[in-house]
Amino acid sequence: LTSTAPLQSATVSATSGSFLVQIGAAKNEASANEEIARLAKKHPDILAGLSGAVIRVDLGDKGVWYRMRVGPFASQGAANAICGQLKAVDVGCFVVTN
């Protein structure tokens, strides 16, 4: 988490067993990628060194959504710490596993 590399966004599947922080969802992939990029630019102190992922999910009657996630984190505690920092700057989030 100390890396200064920019947050990269891509449509990927998360590695099984890893922890991620979900920072939102959008109805289209382009909007999801734009939002990840916007948050990375707005909060580089929190998101530097993390990878962004946009994950397509078909929710049946609710339609297809694109979940915006950052990570991965080796532990739930590390993911919770980043989520706490994001919540402190009014970015809604929660920790997920894959």
N, C-alpha and C positions, 0 to 999 in steps of 0.2 A: 504493500500500500504506500510505500515511500517513493515509488517510481514517478517520474514526471512525464511519462509517455502519455499522449492524448488518448482519451477514451475512444475505442474503435467500435463501430456499430456494424452488425452483420446478422443475417438470419441464420441461426445455428441451433443445434440441439445441445443442451447443457449436458455435461458429463454426469453420469449416474453417481449419486452419493454426495454431490457437491451442494454447497449452500449458495443461494443467489438472493439478491434483494430485488423484489418487484417494485418498480416505481410508477407503474401505470399500465394502461391498456388503451388501444385505439382501434377504430373500425377499419383503418387501412394501414398498410405497411409503410407507405411513405411518411404518413403523419407520425407513426411510432418512431421511425428513424430520425425524423426531424426533432422530435421531442427529446430523445436521448442526446442528440448533438447539442440542443439548446441547454439542457441541464448540465452537460459536461462543461460547456463554456461558462455558464453562470456560476457553477460550484466546482471549479478545478481543484480547490483545496481538499474537497471531500472525495471526488471521483477520479482523481489522477491515478493512473496505473491500473485502473479496472477496465475490463472488457464489457461492452454493451451487447446485448442479445435481444433480437426481436423474434418471438416465438409465436407461430401461427397456431391458433386453437379453434376448432370448430365446436361451437357450443349448441349445436342443434337449432332449436327454435330461436335462440338469441343471435344466431348467425356466426360468422367468422370474426374473431378478434385477434389482435396482435399484442401480445404481452411484452412489456418493456422491462428488461431485467439487467442488472449489473452484477459483476462478480468475476469468477467464482471465488468463494471463501472456503478455507480449509476447515473452519469450525463455525458453529451456529453463533458463538459469542462474537466472532469477528464480524459476521454479517449483521448481528444485532447492533454492534457498535456503529457501523456505517449507517444503518437505518435510523438510529437515534440521532446521529448528526444531521441526516437529511430532514427528519421531522422537526429538528430545531430551527431549520430554515424554511419551514412550511412546505416541504415536499413529502407527500404521503407515500408510505412504503410499508412493505412487510417482507419477512424472510420466508423463502420457499426452498424445498429440496427437490432434487431431480435424481 
